[in-house]
Amino acid sequence: MKFNSAPRLSPSPLLAMCLLALLWPPIQGLAASNDPQQPIEIEADSADIDEGRGTTVYQGNVIVHQGQTLLTADKVTVYHKQRKAQRIVAEGNTAHFSQKSPTKGRDVNGEAQRIEYDVGSETLILQGKAMLAQGRDLFSSDRIVYDRHKMVVKAGGAARGKKRVHVTIDPSQK
């Protein structure tokens, strides 16, 4: 998955909020996902497990699967407590995230230099050249927060980012 770079001009904050509101109804279809109850499966070239520190570092073409959700990166660190994953951090040149949606054509795809996933709250934080696409609609900023459970997207200042948000909405969608 490769996104085009966003233009330097961004909509005003009020316009950006209005555009985010337009995207809200389609995101609600993701609520039907039962991914959090599915096991987390990980493949990598290597794994370094440190039970004392509660971390496992996977390196080399790392693939993380949980139900309809896929996360890929050069390096993935899993922080766990009592053998239960608490937080997953994917890093590398570009880390990728994708989630199949029960709503046809509304899959969610994202990429960033770092993607942090809080397993308990189902929140993803995309940082560094962050982009999130839902269907053909696109958000880009330096920081995007996507709450899978509440179906909420925050970007730019609303996500404690430092750069403005750029939103592209596909006009052919109803």
C-alpha positions in Angstrom: 0.0 0.0 0.0 1.5 3.4 -1.0 -0.2 6.7 -0.4 0.6 9.9 -2.4 2.0 12.7 -0.5 -0.5 15.2 0.8 -0.4 18.7 -0.6 1.0 21.4 1.7 -2.3 23.3 1.8 -4.8 22.1 4.4 -8.4 22.8 5.2 -9.3 25.2 8.0 -9.8 23.5 11.4 -13.6 24.0 11.1 -13.7 22.5 7.7 -11.5 19.6 8.8 -14.0 18.9 11.7 -16.9 19.0 9.3 -15.1 16.6 7.0 -14.4 14.2 9.9 -18.1 14.4 10.8 -19.0 13.3 7.3 -16.8 10.2 7.7 -18.4 9.2 11.0 -21.3 7.1 9.8 -19.3 4.7 7.6 -16.8 4.0 10.4 -19.7 2.8 12.6 -19.8 -0.5 10.6 -16.6 -1.6 12.2 -18.3 -2.2 15.5 -19.4 -5.7 14.4 -15.8 -6.9 14.4 -15.0 -9.5 17.0 -11.2 -9.1 16.5 -10.4 -8.4 20.2 -11.6 -11.9 21.1 -9.4 -13.6 18.4 -5.9 -14.8 19.2 -2.9 -12.6 18.1 -0.7 -14.5 15.7 2.9 -13.3 14.9 5.4 -14.3 12.2 8.9 -12.9 12.0 12.5 -13.8 11.0 13.6 -13.7 14.7 12.2 -13.3 18.2 13.9 -12.1 21.4 11.8 -12.9 24.5 12.6 -11.3 27.8 10.1 -12.6 30.4 11.7 -10.6 33.2 11.1 -7.3 31.4 7.8 -8.4 29.9 8.9 -7.8 26.3 9.2 -9.7 23.1 11.0 -8.1 20.1 10.2 -9.6 16.7 12.4 -8.5 13.7 12.5 -9.1 10.0 9.3 -9.0 7.9 7.0 -9.1 10.9 3.4 -10.0 10.3 0.8 -9.7 13.1 -2.7 -11.1 12.6 -5.8 -10.8 14.8 -9.0 -11.7 13.1 -9.6 -9.3 10.2 -6.8 -7.1 11.3 -3.2 -7.2 9.9 -0.1 -5.3 11.1 3.2 -5.5 9.3 6.6 -3.8 10.1 10.3 -4.3 10.1 10.3 -4.6 14.0 7.5 -5.3 16.4 7.8 -5.1 20.2 5.1 -6.7 22.3 4.8 -5.6 25.9 3.1 -8.2 28.0 2.0 -8.9 31.6 1.5 -12.4 32.8 1.8 -13.7 29.2 -1.0 -11.4 28.0 -0.2 -8.7 25.4 -0.9 -5.2 26.7 0.7 -3.0 23.9 2.2 -3.7 20.5 4.6 -1.2 18.9 5.4 -1.6 15.2 8.3 0.4 13.7 10.4 0.6 10.6 10.7 2.4 7.4 6.9 2.2 7.1 4.6 0.1 9.3 1.3 -0.9 7.8 -2.1 -1.6 9.4 -5.3 -2.9 7.7 -8.7 -4.0 8.9 -11.4 -5.6 6.9 -14.8 -4.0 7.4 -18.2 -5.7 7.4 -19.3 -2.7 5.2 -18.3 -3.5 1.6 -15.6 -1.1 0.3 -15.0 0.5 3.7 -11.8 -1.3 4.8 -9.4 0.8 7.0 -5.8 1.0 6.0 -3.0 3.0 7.6 0.7 3.5 7.5 3.2 5.4 9.6 6.8 5.2 10.7 5.5 4.0 14.1 2.2 2.3 15.0 1.3 1.7 18.6 -1.6 -0.5 19.5 -3.1 -0.6 23.0 -4.7 -4.0 23.1 -7.1 -3.2 26.0 -8.5 0.0 24.6 -8.2 -1.1 21.0 -6.6 2.3 20.2 -4.0 2.7 17.4 -1.6 5.7 17.4 0.0 6.3 14.0 3.1 8.6 14.2 5.5 10.0 11.6 4.1 10.5 8.1 0.8 9.0 9.3 -1.9 8.2 6.8 -5.3 6.5 7.4 -7.6 5.5 4.6 -11.2 4.3 4.9 -12.4 3.1 1.5 -11.3 5.9 -0.8 -11.3 8.7 1.9 -7.9 9.7 3.2 -6.5 11.4 6.4 -2.9 12.4 6.6 -0.9 14.2 9.4 2.1 13.6 11.6 -0.1 11.9 14.2 -3.4 10.0 13.9 -5.3 8.2 16.7 -7.8 5.6 15.6 -10.0 4.0 18.3 -11.3 0.7 16.9 -13.8 0.2 19.7 -15.4 3.6 19.6 -14.9 4.1 15.9 -13.3 7.5 16.4 -10.5 9.1 14.3 -8.5 12.0 15.6 -5.7 13.7 13.6 -3.3 16.6 13.9 -3.9 18.9 16.9 -6.9 16.7 18.0 -4.4 13.8 18.3 -1.7 16.0 19.9 0.1 16.2 16.6 2.1 19.2 15.4 1.1 19.3 11.8 -2.2 20.2 10.1 -4.6 17.6 8.9 -5.2 16.9 5.2 -8.5 15.1 4.4 -9.5 13.8 1.0 -13.1 12.6 0.6 -14.2 10.6 -2.4 -17.1 12.5 -4.0 -18.5 9.3 -5.6 -19.5 7.8 -2.3 -23.1 8.2 -1.0 
